[in-house]
């Protein structure tokens, strides 16, 4: 195996998980590659920002990788009855909350029933999406051999089919975390996410793009998992393959729509339109919450992005390093961690995506201590702060980079003006 081989660990205790495993460096690795990797790590970015890991030697990074390997194995070896009891309890309570909320919505013609049912259904959908769906499809619970929570059996309450999500998220996002041009979760292909990316006037609309994506997040993810953007640009799937996959996505969207906007409202009888509205609100709340949590995990200030060339010859230790620097946590209560699917421990999740989610809080202090010992930033903060920071990045990066003596807004206005004038010239009639 060469240093650049991408490996996906498809078995955890014999079960398919689809969890990315970091590249492995063999003892016979060409010395020249090692030199190139060292130079790459210590070279400054085009923006001039310093390398946050530039102070670490190759030996120190290797030691970091071995230490994290040992921590992961320690948790894997200690999985047992308490972990199984945790996820079964969450499943039981989520199912009960959803069923109870839908029962209350049968009487949603009455305002108190509407508010109680809508609130309960919103929480149930968030739990199903975050703590259950996301983590189950990572294969975190496959070791239990329980078909109700197995990654190969789970189909979630979402517009995107699980098979497509597992490919784009587990295999691509978690392998190429925050690598511009390889990790499409970074900005979802519609936003500028780093100062080193070329600015064009269309980026001025990215605060609006991001807001609309947040409101209709499940459909944005479905289009993203389908690789719609790449297909429209003439890249990626063939026409036949795209049509086949698109039909699967449309069938899944149809099933979801019939369930939320036809079947359950019909069961409510005279409360039909009230229940339909409650389902729409619950889905929107789930979309906004999910988008906010994901934005906080990879987009606040202090989180690093990486160029494609930075992962050439990447070792296991360097892969771990990228996960730590390319992720951010959210501090808060146990209830908040549960509602985020423990993605409030995004750093720990990206280091070990196949570990049971309830263990991330347990190992978080140890990861923070490791970061401190190696002189690495451990980015974390309360939810309001992280959301505000992420949105600040969205707005700031929608504008061109500052230049001496000129404002971002002024540069943007000048660029838009030039584009408008070019279009007018192209559309003007020619004179003799």
C-alpha positions in Angstrom: 0.0 0.0 0.0 1.4 3.4 -0.9 1.2 6.5 1.2 -1.5 8.0 -1.0 -3.8 5.0 -0.9 -7.3 5.9 0.3 -8.6 3.1 2.6 -12.1 2.5 3.8 -12.6 0.3 6.8 -15.7 -1.6 5.9 -15.6 -4.0 8.8 -16.0 -3.4 12.5 -16.2 -6.7 14.3 -17.3 -8.3 11.0 -20.0 -5.8 10.2 -20.1 -3.3 7.3 -19.8 0.2 8.6 -18.5 2.3 5.7 -16.3 4.3 8.1 -13.1 5.9 6.7 -9.8 4.8 8.0 -6.8 7.1 7.8 -4.1 6.3 5.2 -1.4 4.0 6.4 2.3 4.7 5.8 4.4 1.6 5.1 8.0 1.2 6.3 9.1 1.1 2.6 7.8 4.6 1.9 10.0 6.5 -0.5 12.1 9.0 1.5 11.5 11.6 -1.1 7.7 11.5 -0.3 8.5 12.1 3.3 10.6 15.2 2.5 7.8 16.5 0.2 5.3 15.9 3.0 7.5 17.8 5.5 7.9 20.8 3.1 4.2 20.8 2.4 3.3 20.9 6.1 5.6 23.9 6.8 4.8 25.9 3.7 2.6 29.0 4.3 -0.8 29.3 2.7 -1.3 31.7 -0.2 -3.2 34.0 2.2 -0.1 34.1 4.3 -1.8 32.5 7.3 0.7 30.4 9.4 0.5 26.6 9.5 -1.1 25.8 12.9 0.9 22.5 13.0 4.1 23.9 11.6 5.9 23.5 14.9 5.5 19.7 14.9 8.1 17.3 13.4 7.2 14.2 11.4 8.2 12.1 14.5 5.8 14.1 16.7 3.0 13.7 14.3 3.6 10.0 14.1 3.6 9.8 17.9 0.3 11.7 17.9 -1.2 9.1 15.6 -0.1 6.2 17.6 -1.5 7.8 20.8 -4.9 8.4 19.1 -4.9 4.8 17.7 -4.4 3.5 21.2 -7.2 5.6 22.6 -9.6 4.4 19.9 -8.8 0.8 20.5 -9.3 1.3 24.3 -12.8 2.5 23.7 -13.6 -0.2 21.2 -12.4 -2.9 23.7 -14.6 -1.4 26.4 -17.9 -1.3 24.5 -20.6 -3.3 26.3 -23.9 -3.5 28.1 -24.0 0.2 29.2 -23.5 1.4 25.6 -26.2 -1.0 24.3 -28.6 0.1 27.0 -28.0 3.8 26.1 -28.8 3.5 22.4 -31.9 1.3 23.0 -33.2 3.8 25.6 -32.8 6.7 23.1 -34.5 4.6 20.4 -37.4 3.8 22.8 -37.9 7.4 24.0 -37.7 8.8 20.5 -40.2 6.4 19.1 -42.5 7.1 22.1 -42.2 10.8 21.7 -43.0 10.7 18.0 -46.0 8.4 18.5 -47.3 10.5 21.4 -46.8 13.8 19.5 -48.7 12.5 16.4 -51.5 11.3 18.7 -51.8 14.8 20.2 -51.8 16.3 16.7 -55.0 14.3 15.9 -56.6 17.2 17.9 -54.4 20.0 16.5 -57.5 21.9 15.7 -57.2 23.1 19.2 -54.2 25.5 19.7 -52.7 23.9 22.9 -52.7 20.5 21.2 -51.1 22.0 18.1 -48.2 23.6 20.1 -47.6 20.6 22.3 -47.7 18.1 19.3 -45.6 20.3 17.1 -42.9 20.8 19.8 -42.8 17.1 20.6 -42.6 16.1 16.9 -39.8 18.6 16.3 -37.7 17.1 19.1 -38.5 13.6 17.9 -37.4 14.4 14.4 -34.2 16.0 15.6 -33.4 12.9 17.8 -34.1 10.6 14.9 -31.9 12.6 12.5 -29.0 13.4 14.8 -28.4 10.9 17.6 -30.0 7.9 15.8 -29.8 8.3 12.0 -26.5 10.0 11.6 -24.7 7.7 14.2 -26.4 4.5 13.2 -25.4 5.0 9.6 -21.8 5.5 10.7 -21.9 1.9 11.9 -21.4 2.9 15.5 -23.8 0.3 16.8 -23.2 -2.5 14.2 -21.3 -4.5 16.8 -24.5 -5.1 18.7 -25.9 -7.2 15.7 -29.3 -5.5 16.3 -31.1 -5.1 12.9 -33.2 -2.2 14.3 -30.0 -0.1 14.6 -27.7 -1.6 12.0 -26.1 0.7 9.4 -27.1 -1.6 6.5 -30.8 -1.7 7.6 -31.5 1.8 8.7 -33.5 4.2 6.6 -34.0 7.6 8.1 -36.8 10.2 8.2 -35.1 12.4 5.6 -35.4 13.2 1.9 -32.0 11.6 1.0 -31.8 7.8 0.7 -29.4 6.4 3.3 -27.2 4.7 0.7 -26.4 8.0 -1.0 -25.8 9.8 2.3 -23.4 7.1 3.5 -21.3 7.5 0.4 -21.1 11.3 0.4 -20.8 11.7 4.2 -19.0 8.6 5.5 -16.6 8.0 2.6 -16.0 11.4 1.1 -16.5 14.0 3.9 -14.9 12.0 6.6 -11.9 11.1 4.4 -11.3 14.5 2.9 -12.4 16.7 5.9 -12.1 20.4 5.0 -10.0 19.8 1.9 -11.2 22.4 -0.6 -12.3 20.8 -3.8 -12.5 17.3 -2.3 -14.9 17.8 0.7 -18.1 19.1 -0.7 -19.7 19.2 2.8 -17.5 22.3 3.1 -19.9 25.0 1.8 -21.9 22.3 -0.1 -20.5 23.6 -3.4 -22.4 26.9 -3.2 -20.3 29.0 -0.8 -16.8 30.4 -0.6 -15.2 28.9 2.5 -11.6 30.2 2.5 -9.8 33.4 1.7 -7.5 31.5 -0.7 -10.5 30.7 -3.0 -10.9 33.1 -5.9 -13.7 35.5 -5.3 -16.5 36.1 -7.9 -19.5 38.4 -7.6 -21.9 35.5 -7.3 -20.5 34.8 -3.8 -22.3 38.0 -2.6 -25.4 36.0 -2.4 -24.1 33.2 -0.2 -25.7 34.5 3.0 -29.0 34.1 1.2 -28.0 30.7 -0.3 -27.0 29.5 3.2 -30.3 30.6 4.8 -32.4 28.9 2.1 -30.3 25.8 2.4 -30.8 25.8 6.1 -34.6 26.1 5.8 -34.9 23.3 3.2 -31.8 21.4 4.4 -33.1 17.9 3.9 -33.8 18.7 0.2 -30.4 20.4 -0.2 -28.7 17.4 1.3 -30.7 15.1 -1.1 -29.5 17.2 -4.1 -25.9 17.2 -2.7 -25.9 13.4 -2.1 -27.2 13.0 -5.7 -24.3 15.0 -6.9 -26.7 17.3 -8.8 -24.2 20.2 -9.1 -21.5 18.1 -10.6 -23.9 16.5 -13.1 -25.2 19.9 -14.2 -21.6 21.0 -14.8 -21.0 17.9 -17.0 -18.9 16.0 -14.4 -19.5 12.9 -12.4 -22.3 10.5 -13.2 -23.4 9.4 -16.7 -26.9 10.4 -17.8 -28.2 6.8 -17.2 -26.7 6.6 -13.8 -28.0 10.0 -12.8 -31.5 9.2 -13.9 -31.5 6.0 -12.0 -30.2 7.7 -8.8 -32.6 10.6 -9.3 -35.6 8.3 -9.5 -34.5 6.8 -6.1 -34.3 10.3 -4.5 -37.7 11.3 -5.9 -39.3 8.1 -4.7 -37.9 8.8 -1.2 -39.1 12.4 -1.3 -42.5 11.2 -2.4 -42.7 8.7 0.5 -41.7 11.4 3.0 -44.2 13.9 1.6 -47.1 11.4 1.6 -46.4 10.5 5.2 -46.1 14.0 6.6 -48.4 15.9 4.3 -51.1 13.4 3.4 -51.4 10.3 5.6 -51.0 11.8 9.1 -53.1 14.9 8.2 -55.8 12.6 6.9 -55.8 10.6 10.1 -56.5 13.9 11.9 -59.8 14.4 10.1 -61.1 17.9 10.8 -57.5 18.8 12.0 -56.1 18.0 8.5 -54.6 21.4 7.7 -53.4 22.0 11.3 -51.6 18.7 11.3 -50.1 19.4 7.9 -48.8 22.7 9.1 -47.4 21.1 12.3 -45.5 18.6 10.2 -44.1 21.3 8.0 -43.0 23.3 11.1 -41.4 20.2 12.7 -39.5 19.5 9.5 -38.3 23.1 9.2 -37.2 23.2 12.9 -35.3 20.0 12.3 -33.7 21.4 9.2 -32.6 24.7 10.9 -31.2 22.9 13.9 -29.3 20.3 11.9 -27.8 22.9 9.6 -26.7 25.0 12.6 -25.0 22.1 14.3 -23.2 21.1 11.2 -22.1 24.7 10.5 -20.8 24.9 14.0 -18.7 21.8 13.4 -16.7 22.9 10.5 -17.1 26.6 9.8 -16.5 28.8 12.9 -13.4 31.0 13.2 -10.4 29.0 14.2 -11.2 26.0 12.0 -8.7 25.2 9.3 -9.3 24.4 5.6 -6.7 22.5 3.5 -5.6 22.5 -0.1 -5.7 19.4 -2.3 -1.9 19.2 -2.4 -1.8 19.2 1.4 -2.9 15.6 1.6 -0.4 14.2 -0.9 1.6 11.5 1.0 -0.6 12.0 4.1 0.2 9.7 6.9 -2.2 8.4 9.5 -0.9 10.9 12.1 -1.4 13.7 9.6 -4.9 12.5 8.8 -5.7 12.7 12.6 -4.1 16.1 12.7 -6.4 17.4 9.9 -9.5 16.1 11.7 -8.5 17.9 14.8 -7.7 21.2 13.1 -10.7 21.0 10.7 -13.4 20.5 13.3 -14.9 22.5 16.2 -16.9 21.6 19.3 -20.0 23.1 21.0 -19.9 23.3 24.8 -23.1 22.7 26.8 -25.3 20.4 28.8 -25.9 16.7 28.4 -29.3 17.5 26.9 -27.7 19.8 24.3 -25.2 17.1 23.4 -28.0 14.6 23.0 -29.9 16.9 20.7 -26.9 17.5 18.5 -26.4 13.7 18.2 -23.2 14.3 20.1 -21.9 16.2 17.1 -21.2 18.9 19.7 -18.1 16.7 20.1 -17.3 17.2 16.4 -13.5 16.9 17.0 -13.9 13.6 18.7 -16.4 12.4 16.1 -14.1 13.2 13.3 -11.2 11.5 14.9 -13.2 8.3 15.6 -16.4 8.3 13.5 -17.1 4.6 14.3 -17.1 4.9 18.1 -20.4 5.0 20.0 -21.6 8.6 20.2 -22.3 8.4 24.0 -18.5 7.9 24.5 -17.4 11.2 22.9 -18.0 13.2 26.0 -16.0 10.8 28.0 -12.9 11.1 25.8 -13.2 14.8 25.1 -11.1 15.9 28.1 -8.3 13.5 27.0 -8.4 14.8 23.4 -8.3 18.4 24.7 -5.2 17.5 26.9 -3.5 15.9 23.9 -4.1 19.1 21.8 -2.7 21.2 24.6 0.4 18.9 25.0 1.1 19.1 21.2 0.4 22.8 21.0 -2.7 22.5 18.9 -5.9 24.6 19.0 -9.0 22.8 20.4 -11.8 25.0 19.0 -14.9 25.0 21.2 -17.5 27.4 22.5 -21.2 27.7 23.5 -23.8 27.2 20.7 -24.8 30.9 20.3 -21.1 31.9 20.0 -20.3 29.1 17.4 -23.4 29.8 15.3 -22.6 33.6 15.3 -19.0 32.8 14.4 -20.0 30.5 11.5 -22.4 33.0 10.1 -19.8 35.7 10.4 -17.5 33.6 8.2 -20.4 33.1 5.7 -20.8 36.9 5.4 -17.1 37.9 5.5 -16.2 35.3 2.8 -19.0 36.4 0.6 -17.0 39.6 0.1 -13.6 39.9 -1.7 -10.4 39.9 0.4 -9.4 43.3 1.8 -6.8 45.3 0.0 -4.7 48.2 1.4 -6.7 51.4 1.4 -9.9 49.7 0.0 -12.9 48.2 1.7 -14.4 44.8 0.9 -17.7 46.4 -0.1 -16.0 48.8 -2.4 -14.1 46.0 -4.2 -17.3 44.0 -4.5 -19.3 47.0 -5.9 -16.5 47.6 -8.4 -16.5 44.0 -9.5 -20.2 43.9 -10.0 -20.1 47.1 -11.9 -17.5 45.7 -14.3 -19.6 42.6 -14.9 -22.7 44.6 -15.6 -20.8 46.8 -18.0 -19.4 43.8 -19.9 -22.9 42.3 -20.3 -24.3 45.6 -21.5 -21.5 45.9 -24.1 -22.1 42.3 -25.3 -25.8 43.1 -25.7 -25.4 46.5 -27.3 -26.2 46.6 -31.1 -23.2 47.1 -33.4 -22.8 50.3 -35.3 -21.5 50.7 -38.8 
